[in-house]
Structure formats: structure tokens, C-alpha cells
Amino acid sequence: MCQATQRRPRPFHRWLGYLPLLLLFGCGGEPTLDPPTIHYGQDVCDVCGMIVSDERFAAAEVVIRGRRVEVRIMDDTGEIFQLDAPDAAQHAWWVHDCSSLEWVDARDAIYLQSVELRTPMALHLAAFSTREAAAEAQKEHGGEILTFTQAVSVAGPP
């Protein structure tokens, strides 16, 4: 004869082992439009395929599609203006301030366009967080100071 066996409940401490997995997969934060981390000398430009090596001219596009974040990095500030505007509502364009190396929202940056600027793809465009910083660089390199809108019209889309 078969005897029915009672199933004993598992002790609570046995379930604690699954807690890290629940935290890892169940508590992902909201995606953000923060600028990416670039590994200079290792990461490859998503536009031209060259190694991103000069932090002064690095740029990035960050797009949120649902819960997924897509990042494209560039080795030349001017390449950001060669991208088409993404079809996603949440997106950001980031450029490095050529003098401070801090990320700046590309739409807020001031640009210097000068053939004297040696940029990775010879697009001759550098970004700055202030007009004063761009004017200081202009003293050394000549060229024209541009707003984002002017840079778009000179260099291409977004």
C-alpha cells in the first residue's frame, strides 16, 4: 500500500538564496539619458569604426526605447551632426567640452569650427560649455563660433 506523505514546507532561510536573483532581475532602475562611459583606446566609434582615443572630441547619442537604452559613441564632435534625429521621444546628444573634458548636452554647447582644429575625422569642430571658453580657443585656432542650431546647419542633421 502506498502511504500518503505529507510535504513539509521549506524553511524560510532556504529561500534567502534566491533573494540576490530577485534583486538583480526584479529591481532594475529606470533607464536614463546620462552620458556613457567611454573606454578610450578600446571603444570603437559607431559612425566611422575608428578607435575612440581623443577625449576632447568624443560625443555620444543616448536613446531610450521602452526599457532599453541604446548608446552610440563617436570619436569626433562633428559626427554627432551626421546622425539623423532618432525616432524615440527620449534621446540626448552629448559632447565633451574640449577644454574641461566634461560632458555637455550638445544642444547647450557652443562650438568652434576652424580648419586649424585637428579632430579625429578632420571635421574641424570642437564643443565648449561656455561662449567664453570657445572664444579663448578661437584666439588660438581662429574660426567661427557657432550655436547648436548654427552647427546643425553647417555640419548636417540632427
Buried (B, 14 or more C-beta within 10 A) or exposed (E): EEEEEEEEEEEEEEEEEEEEEEEEEEEEEEBEBEBBEBEEEEBEBBBBEEBBBBEBBBBBBBBBBEEEBBBBBBBBBBBBBBBEEBEEEBBBBBBBBBBEEEBBBBBEBBBBBBEEBEBBBEBBBBBBBBEEBBEBBBEEBEBEBBBBEBBBEBBBEB
